[in-house]
Every structure is written in C-alpha cells, then in structure tokens.
Amino acid sequence: MTARLLTSIGRLWTGSEIISNAAILISDDRIAWVGPSAELPRSVPGVVDDIVDVDLVENLGGGLVTPGLIDAHTHPVYAGNRYAELAMRSTGLSDAEISAAGGGISSTITVTRGTDPWTLCNHVRERLACWLQSGTTTIEAKTGYHLTRDGELADVRMLRSLENEQGMPRVHVTFYAAQTVPPEYFGRRSDYIDAVCSWCADAAAVGANSVDVNCEDGRFTEEEARWILNAGRRAGLLPRMHASGNHRGGAARVAAELGCASADLLHAATDEDVAALSRGGVAAVVTPGSALQAGTRPPVRALLDKGVPVALGSDHTPGGVGITSMPLVISLAVNYLGMSIAEALRAATLGGAYALRAPDRGAMVRGRLADIVLWDADHEGAFAWNYGLSPRRVWRGGDPVAL
C-alpha cells in the first residue's frame, strides 16, 4: 500500500472547521488521516511515496486547501451553441419570439441529433475537463438533448465512459429525457410520457444515477412529473425535479411529496415551498448564474433558516449560462444571493454531496475520497473577491491532476 502526504497546509477548510498548519495523509484514493501537522502520527499505513510540502508549492504561507468542489446541476451533453439567440434575448425579445425565429431548445435538439457521436463526445470531454481544471471534482451531468431512446441511452453511456478517462471529474449521471416533448411527438404528449417511463429501466441499466423532470415553464405538469419520477424510482433512479424556475407553482411541494433527492433552481420558490422541502429532507440546488440571468433570487436565507440542505450548481446549458467554474458560482452565491463564504463553500461541497446522495465525498474526513484542491490564495475570503478563483493543484482520488 502506498501513501501520499500533503503537509505544511497553511489553512485547511475541512467542511466543518478550519485547521491551521495542517496535514493530510492519503492512502490509495481515500483520506487516511487529517489534522494539525504537529499531530501527524509517527507511523502511517503503507509507504509514503510522495510528500507535497504545500508551503513550497504555494509560497503564500502554506495556502488554502478545501475538498474538491461539487457542481450539483449541469447540462453538458449538447452540440452547437445559441449565441445568436442570447444576443436576441439581450435586446428584449421574448422566448416565444426567439422560438418563432428558429431558436430555443428545439434548435439544440436538432443540432445535437445531427452531430456524429465522436464529435459530440469530444465536445463533452472538453467541457468536463474545464470543470476539473477549475477545482470541481464531481459534477451532476444531465442528458436531455436527444429525446429519443437510443440517443438518451447513448448519452448516459458516454458520460459514464468519460468519467473513467484521465483528466475527468467524477460524474453523477441524470437521465433527463423529460426536459420537453420533442417535435415528433406533437399532439401525442401522453405517448411521449409513456415512452420516457419505459426508458427509465434501460437508463439505469447503462449507468444513470438519477431521473429528472422539467416541471416549469409549462414543460410537464406536476401530475406528469409524478408518473415519470415514480417510474424512475421503480427502476432504481434517484428522483430530481426542475422546480419553480420562472413561475410560481407547486413543483417544489411535489418534489417534497415524492421524496426527491433535490429540487433545483427554485428561482420563484414560496414560503410554502421552503417549508415543504424542509419537512421532506429534500436538497435545494440553487444556481446563482441562471438566477442572475433571470433577474431573480432564490430564497436562500429562508432555506438555510429552515434547515434545508442547500447545494450549488452552475446550470451550465447551451441556451442559458456557460459557466464551468464552481469558484465563480461560489462568488455569485456570496455577492448576489447573500450567502456567507462558509455557507457557499459548504453548499459547494457537503451540500452537493447530499444532493447527489454521495456521502463518500465533500469533506476532509477520514475514509472519504481524497478529492482535494489547493487554491491560489491563503484564505477562503478570496472566493468573494476573485470571481473565478484558480486552483494551484488538484488531486482526484489522491492522484494529481495536470492543470
């Protein structure tokens, strides 16, 4: 058994406390010990074959180290872009006007379906690498731009395969065929819902972890979401829901009723929604970038005060925001949503782990995955100042990542 030692860490944020002049001992891909350097055990399991003196790397009094960040909401599997559409929206055109001009989600579906699998995979690989290189060691990644059985299942397989390549983050795959009803099912909405329900078991079999439904903007009703999410649950998938993105409705309450792992976006969540999520133990995944774009503010303070586990996501999507930097998301959470640095960091680590039901990551605790980031700063306050703080070193499962 080999081990790696990170020592002379100026400031270590474990997820629950700050330790000064700290050390971390890594055995295989797990944390074997963490604490003040002065208390490092005299004998360690295995042979230490790599000692990283963080003080020498950082030259900032040892630097700041945190767990790897977790992005709990992304849409990375698509081809093409919608830059022209975003420019149109910036002039005040409505979504209906943009769709009439050939924009909207249908345009991404058309381009993605028409892109060969090799090219699509290369695009997704490049995006995933951006997350890891910015200090994000786990992402939740949704399908949803093929909306055919074979296309959606191929996307699940691709994401699962990419996770095993060098330079990729860990991937929690969400089956998201219920993003919208595709054009070929026009007038046959119930047929598409039945089809998606029948695909859930296949998605689980090829590696999906979760199932999601877009219960906002008139995409799917709350009753339709119940059908799809219950089908996913029967197949062994964790249920999730796009809830209260741009309108006031009962989607978050349905998420709580169904015991969803997370209710996401929550741009227009009400006090009743917050109370329901609290009672149901449902994680609230908030996405500051898309909230800023929409000119809304999810009720983060009410969620925290009610004890709702809060996670952060980039909501990377071709028609919305292109963020792949969780440090930027943390900055927005602090400066736009009013979270404290500690709250935002916790939401980007422990909160994300809870939303993904992945208790093996998100904290510097013995036995958890050694996903670790050394930042280009000596204090966590730098996240509020530097919109997109850069890492100096990243370790995924104890192995250094080439930056």
SVG drawing of the C-alpha trace seen along z (x, -y; Angstrom):
<svg xmlns="http://www.w3.org/2000/svg" viewBox="-53 -46 62 49">
<polyline fill="none" stroke="black" stroke-width="0.4" points="0.0,0.0 1.4,-3.4 0.5,-6.7 0.8,-10.4 1.3,-13.2 0.3,-16.8 1.9,-18.9 2.5,-22.5 -1.0,-23.4 -1.5,-27.0 -5.3,-26.9 -7.4,-23.7 -11.2,-24.0 -12.5,-20.6 -16.2,-21.2 -16.9,-21.9 -13.8,-23.7 -10.6,-25.5 -7.3,-23.8 -4.1,-25.9 -0.7,-24.3 -2.5,-21.1 -1.6,-17.9 -3.5,-15.2 -2.4,-11.6 -3.8,-9.8 -3.9,-6.0 -4.9,-4.7 -7.8,-7.0 -9.0,-7.8 -8.2,-10.2 -6.4,-8.1 -5.7,-11.0 -6.3,-14.7 -5.3,-17.2 -2.6,-19.6 0.8,-18.8 2.2,-18.7 -0.1,-15.7 0.8,-13.7 1.1,-10.0 4.6,-8.7 3.7,-5.5 1.5,-5.6 -0.2,-2.8 1.9,-1.7 4.9,-3.5 4.7,-7.3 6.0,-7.6 5.1,-11.3 5.4,-14.2 4.0,-17.5 5.1,-20.5 2.2,-22.9 4.2,-25.8 6.8,-25.3 4.2,-25.0 2.1,-28.0 4.6,-30.5 1.7,-32.0 2.2,-30.8 1.0,-27.3 -2.0,-28.2 -5.7,-27.3 -6.9,-23.7 -10.5,-22.6 -12.3,-19.4 -12.9,-19.2 -16.0,-21.2 -19.2,-19.6 -21.4,-21.1 -24.9,-19.7 -26.7,-20.9 -25.3,-20.8 -26.4,-20.1 -23.1,-19.4 -24.3,-17.0 -25.1,-19.1 -23.7,-20.2 -23.6,-23.7 -24.3,-27.0 -27.1,-29.5 -25.0,-32.7 -27.2,-34.5 -30.3,-33.6 -28.7,-35.0 -27.9,-38.2 -31.6,-38.4 -32.7,-37.9 -30.4,-40.7 -32.4,-43.2 -35.6,-42.3 -37.1,-39.6 -39.3,-37.0 -38.7,-33.3 -41.7,-32.9 -40.3,-35.4 -36.9,-33.6 -38.6,-30.2 -40.5,-31.7 -37.2,-32.8 -35.8,-29.2 -34.2,-29.4 -35.0,-27.8 -34.4,-24.3 -35.6,-22.7 -32.6,-24.2 -30.2,-22.4 -32.1,-19.2 -31.8,-19.4 -28.1,-20.1 -27.3,-17.5 -29.2,-14.8 -27.4,-15.7 -23.9,-15.6 -21.9,-12.3 -21.2,-10.6 -17.4,-11.0 -17.7,-14.8 -20.3,-15.1 -18.1,-13.1 -15.1,-15.3 -17.1,-18.4 -18.4,-16.9 -14.9,-15.7 -13.6,-19.3 -16.4,-20.7 -15.9,-18.1 -12.1,-18.8 -12.9,-22.5 -14.7,-21.6 -11.9,-19.5 -9.3,-22.1 -11.2,-24.8 -11.3,-22.6 -14.6,-20.8 -14.0,-17.1 -17.6,-15.9 -20.4,-17.1 -24.0,-16.1 -24.5,-15.8 -27.9,-15.6 -28.8,-14.1 -31.8,-15.7 -30.9,-17.0 -31.6,-13.8 -35.0,-13.0 -35.0,-9.6 -34.5,-6.3 -31.3,-5.4 -29.9,-8.9 -30.5,-9.4 -29.1,-5.9 -26.0,-6.6 -25.5,-9.9 -25.7,-8.0 -23.1,-5.5 -20.9,-8.3 -20.9,-10.2 -20.2,-7.0 -17.3,-6.2 -15.8,-9.7 -15.7,-9.6 -13.1,-6.8 -10.7,-8.8 -7.7,-10.8 -8.4,-14.4 -12.2,-13.9 -14.2,-14.7 -16.4,-12.1 -19.9,-12.1 -23.3,-11.6 -25.4,-10.9 -29.0,-12.1 -31.4,-10.7 -33.3,-13.8 -35.5,-12.7 -38.3,-14.6 -36.8,-18.0 -39.5,-18.8 -41.8,-17.0 -39.8,-16.6 -41.4,-17.9 -42.1,-14.4 -44.5,-13.8 -46.6,-16.9 -50.2,-16.1 -49.1,-12.8 -47.9,-14.2 -49.1,-11.2 -47.3,-8.8 -44.0,-10.5 -44.6,-10.4 -45.3,-6.7 -42.1,-6.3 -39.9,-8.1 -41.3,-6.0 -40.5,-2.8 -36.9,-4.1 -36.1,-4.6 -35.1,-0.9 -32.8,-1.0 -31.2,-4.2 -30.5,-2.7 -29.1,0.4 -26.5,-1.5 -25.4,-3.7 -27.7,-6.5 -28.0,-7.5 -31.0,-9.8 -34.0,-10.9 -35.1,-14.5 -38.3,-16.2 -38.7,-19.8 -41.7,-20.9 -41.5,-24.5 -42.4,-26.9 -45.3,-24.6 -43.0,-21.8 -44.5,-19.0 -47.3,-19.2 -47.0,-18.2 -49.1,-15.1 -47.0,-14.1 -43.9,-14.6 -45.3,-12.2 -45.7,-9.5 -42.2,-9.9 -40.4,-10.2 -42.2,-7.2 -41.3,-5.2 -37.7,-6.2 -37.8,-5.4 -39.1,-1.9 -36.1,-1.5 -33.7,-2.4 -33.1,-6.0 -33.0,-8.9 -35.8,-11.4 -35.0,-15.1 -37.1,-18.0 -36.6,-21.3 -38.9,-23.2 -40.2,-26.8 -37.7,-28.1 -39.6,-31.0 -43.1,-30.7 -44.9,-30.2 -46.3,-26.7 -46.4,-23.7 -43.5,-21.8 -41.3,-22.1 -44.1,-20.7 -44.5,-17.8 -40.7,-17.2 -41.1,-17.0 -44.2,-14.8 -42.3,-12.3 -39.2,-12.4 -37.0,-13.7 -33.2,-13.9 -33.3,-17.5 -35.5,-20.3 -33.5,-22.6 -33.4,-26.2 -36.2,-27.4 -36.0,-31.0 -39.5,-31.7 -40.0,-29.4 -42.5,-30.5 -42.5,-30.1 -44.8,-27.1 -42.2,-25.5 -39.4,-26.1 -41.5,-24.6 -42.3,-21.5 -38.6,-21.0 -37.6,-21.2 -40.2,-18.7 -39.2,-16.3 -35.4,-16.5 -35.1,-17.5 -31.9,-19.2 -32.4,-22.7 -30.0,-23.1 -29.7,-26.8 -28.0,-28.1 -26.8,-31.7 -25.7,-32.2 -29.1,-31.5 -30.8,-33.3 -28.8,-36.4 -29.6,-36.0 -33.3,-35.8 -33.2,-38.7 -34.5,-36.5 -33.2,-35.5 -34.0,-32.1 -34.9,-32.4 -31.6,-31.1 -31.8,-32.7 -35.2,-31.1 -34.0,-27.7 -31.0,-27.9 -33.0,-29.1 -35.5,-26.2 -32.6,-23.7 -33.0,-22.8 -29.7,-21.3 -28.5,-23.8 -26.3,-22.8 -24.9,-25.0 -24.9,-24.3 -23.7,-26.1 -26.8,-25.3 -24.4,-25.1 -26.7,-24.9 -26.4,-26.0 -29.3,-28.4 -28.6,-29.9 -25.2,-30.2 -21.9,-28.7 -20.3,-28.6 -18.0,-25.6 -16.3,-27.3 -17.7,-26.5 -15.4,-29.1 -17.4,-31.6 -20.6,-30.1 -19.4,-30.5 -18.6,-34.1 -22.1,-34.7 -23.7,-32.9 -21.9,-35.2 -22.2,-38.5 -25.6,-38.0 -27.5,-35.6 -26.1,-36.9 -24.6,-33.7 -21.6,-33.8 -18.3,-32.4 -18.7,-29.4 -22.3,-28.8 -21.4,-28.9 -18.3,-26.7 -20.4,-24.2 -23.1,-24.3 -20.4,-23.6 -19.1,-20.6 -21.2,-19.0 -24.4,-20.3 -23.6,-18.9 -22.7,-15.6 -26.0,-15.5 -27.9,-16.4 -26.2,-13.6 -26.6,-11.2 -22.8,-10.7 -21.6,-10.5 -18.1,-9.5 -17.0,-13.0 -17.4,-16.7 -15.3,-16.9 -11.8,-16.3 -12.7,-13.4 -11.0,-10.1 -12.4,-7.5 -13.7,-9.9 -12.4,-10.2 -9.2,-12.2 -10.6,-14.8 -8.6,-17.9 -7.9,-21.4 -5.0,-23.7 -6.1,-27.2 -4.2,-30.3 -5.0,-32.1 -4.3,-31.8 -7.8,-32.4 -11.3,-31.4 -12.3,-35.1 -10.6,-35.1 -13.7,-33.4 -15.7,-36.6 -13.0,-38.8 -11.8,-36.8 -14.7,-35.9 -13.3,-32.5 -10.5,-31.7 -7.9,-29.4 -6.5,-26.2 -2.8,-25.6 -3.1,-21.9 -6.0,-19.4 -6.0,-15.8 -8.7,-13.4 -8.7,-10.3 -5.3,-11.2 -3.8,-11.5 -2.6,-14.8 -4.4,-16.3 -2.5,-18.0 -3.6,-21.7"/>
</svg>
